[in-house]
Amino acid sequence: MKNKKRMKASVFIRKYWRLIFGGTIIGIIILCSIFAPLLTKCDPELVDTSIKKAMMSPEHPFGTDNLGRDIWARILYGSRNTLIIAIGAELLCTVAGAVLGLLCGYYKKVEKILMRFLDAFSTIPNLLLCMMMVSIFGAGIPNLIIALSIGGIPGTARMVRNQVLSIKEKEYVESEIAMGASDARIIFKHILPNCFSYLIVRFSNGLSGSVMSMTSLSFLGLGLDPTKASWGGIVNEAQDYMFARPHVLVAVTVAISLTVLGFSILGDGVRDLLDPKL
């Protein structure tokens, strides 16, 4: 009996190692962001010029920046802002894309107008679109979430539309239409539930791209306010002393790379779990 359980466990690990490995990385990063006050006693926004450019010490494990702010604290608290914006942007992108995709796939008149607009909109590079949005509406977490989500909406809508067109041809949907079922009943009871697995995979796979876009905007000075902790902002500031204190740039780069890697592997694992045919 024990051997069978061990065999089942080993098969599960071999089959879904991406889900386990990626989930472990992201779980650790999320825990670090949640329990940041327990991992450091320093305020990430506290300016103290008397200790600016301090070297590594027990009190400041990665030293301080040009304004005397603790770098370890800024990396920890920066993970909060990065995760909130990345997850919020992908959630908004997934919901908005699903709604538009359902409308385009179910109503042919809507598709003729809306899909042409979305196709034209998708030709704009995502990072350029984000920069335009932030420049017009300003920085801040809500504006960044909206800016990062807009670029992915056309792709999500197109994916959902294709699924709706396929599901509409199923016999059980055609029988519901023949019996006079309302559009809302058909969409929310039969079509949308069949799109959930694709939407979850799209959401999980898009998180790594949102983290990179968020970091790029902060690096260019178009993300959060410079006083707020953000990984891109730390990379930008670390350029000034990258040869004198390279550990600062290495630390924040490792944090970014692990997060992107974790989300990428986790997305592949979710895809393997929900859609093994792929």
N, C-alpha and C positions, 0 to 999 in steps of 0.2 A: 504493500500500500504506500509506504514511504517512498519507494523507488518510483512509483507512478507519479506521485506528487512532485518529486524532484524532476522527473522527465517533463511533466507539464510546465513546471516553472522554467526549466531551461529552454523549452520550445518557445514559451511566451517571451522570454528575454531575447532570444535569438531573432524572433519575428518582429518584436516591437522595441528593439534596443534604442531606436531613434527617439521614440516617445519617452522612454525612461531617461535617457541621457540628456536630451534637450529639456525635459521637464525638471530634471534635477538642477541644471544650470540656472534656468529661469526662476525656479523656486528659491534657490540660494540668493539670487539677486533681489527678488521681491522681499525676502525676509530681511536682508541687509537694509533695504530702503525703509521698511516698516519700523525696524528696531534701530534705526540710525541714532536716536538719542542715547541708546544703551551702549553703542559702539564708539561714541565720541562725546566728550563733554563740551566741545567747542561750538560756538555759533558760526555757521558758515558765512554769515553776512557781516560779522563783527570786524570792523576795521581797526587795526592797532599798528600804527606806523613804527612803534618802538621795537617791534619784532619782525619787521618786513624782511623778506628773503632769508628767513631763519632756516638753518639746516635741519636735517632729521634729528628727532629727539623723542624720548618716551612721551612727552606731552604733545608733540606734533610729529607723528610718524613719517609724514612726507614733507615736513617743513611748512613754510608759509609763502604766500605769493608777494607781489610788489606792494600790496596794501596791508600786509600782515594777517591775511585771512588764512585759516587752517585749510590746507589742501585736502587732507583726508576727509575732513567734514564736508567740504564742497563736493568731493566725489560721491560720498554717501548720499547727501541730500540732493545732489544732481541726478541721481538715479531715480528719485521720486518724480521729479519734473519730467524726466525723459519717459518713464513708464506711463505716467498719467496722460501725457500728450500723445504718445504712440498708440496706446490702447484706445483712448478716446477718439483719435482720428480714424483708426481702422473700424471701430464700432459704428461711427457716423457714416463712414464710407459704405460699410456693409448694409446698414439699414436703408440708406438713401438709394443705393444701387439696387437693392432688392425691390423696393417700391417701384422705381422706374422700370426695372426689368419686368415686373409683373404686369404693369400697365402696357408696356410695349408688346409683350408676348401675347397678351389676352385680347387687346383691342387693336385691330389693324390700322384704324384711322390714327390712333395715337402714335403707333409705331412709325408711320410715314413721316411724321413731323419730328417727333422727339428723337428717334434714332439718328436722323440726319444731323440734328443739332449736337448730339453726344459724339458722333463720329468726328465732326469738325472740332469739337472741344478737346477730344483726345489727341489731336495732333500737336497741341502745345506741350513742350517738355514739362514734366512734373515739377522739377526744382525751380524752373523759371516762373511757372504759375504760382508756386508758393511765395517766391520773392515778390512778385507783383501784388499778391493778396496782402502780404505783411506790410509792404510799402504803402498800400492804400489805406488799410484799416488799422495798422499799427501792430505792435507786438502784444504779448500777453498769452496766457494759456488758452482761453476760449478762441481767440483769433487764430492761434497756431493750429489748434485742433481742426478748425474749419478749413484753413488753408491747406493743411496736409491731406485732408480727406477728399477734397474736390478732384484732385488728379486721378484718383482711383475709381471714382464713381462710374465713368463710362465703361470701363472694363468689367466691373461687377454687374452693371445693368445688362451688358451684352451677354454675359454668361447666364444670368437668370432668364433672360429672354429666350435663349436657345433651349434651356431646360423647359420653359413653359410651352414652347412650340412643340416639343417632343411629348410632353405629358398630355397636352390637349388631344393628341391622337389616340390615347389609350381608350379602351372600350368602356371602362367604368366612368370616365369623364364624359364621353359621348352619351352614355345612358343617362347620366345626371342632367345633361343639357336637354335631352329628349323628354325627360320627365318634368321639365320646367323649373329646375333648381335655379336659384338666384346666382348672379355673378359672384357675390360676396361668399356664398356658401362653397361654390366650386373653387374659388381662389384660395380661401383660408382653410378649407377642410381637405382638399385633395391636391392642389398644386403646390402651395407654400410648404407643407410638411415634406414633400419630396425634394425640395430645394435646400433643406436645412443642412444636409451633409456637405453640399458644395459651398454653401455660405460659410460654414465653420472652417472648412479647409482654406477658403479664400481669406478669411479673417486671420487665421494663424500664420499663413504664408506671407501676408502683407505686413506683419508687425516688424520684421527685420528691416524692410524698406523704410518704414515710418521712423524707426530709430535713426537710420542713416540720414534721412532727410532732415529730421529734427536737429541732429548734430551738425549737419552742414550749414543750416540756417544760423545756428548759434555761433558757429565758427566764423561766419561772414558778418556777424554782428546784427543779424536780422531776426534773431530768436527772442529769447527772454531778455528782460532788463539786465544789463551787465552786473548789477548788484545781486541778482538771483543766481543761485548755483545751477550750472548747466555744463555738461561734458564738453560741448563744442566751445563754450566760452573758456573753459580751462585750457583746452588745446591751443586756442588763440593766444591766451596770455602766456602759456608755457613756451611759445616760440621765442620770446625775448631772452630767456635764459636756458634754452634747450641744451647748450653745450656745457654750461656751468653746472646745471642740475638736471641731467637727462632723466632721472628717475621719475620726475613729475609727469613728463610726457609719456613715458612708458606706462606708468600706473593708470592714467586715464585712458590711454589707447587700449590697454588690456581690458579695462572695464567695458569699453565700447565693443571691442571685438568679441568678447565672451557673450555679451547680450545679443549681438547680431547673430553669432554662431548658434547660440541657444535657441533663439526664435526660429532660425532656419531649419535646424534639426527637428525641433518640436513640430513645426509645420509639416515636415515630411512624415513624421511619426503619426500625426493626426490624419494625414491623407492615407497612410497605410492602414490605419484602424478603421476609418469610415468608408474608404473606397479601395478595397484590396485589389480590384481589377487593374488599377493603375500601376 
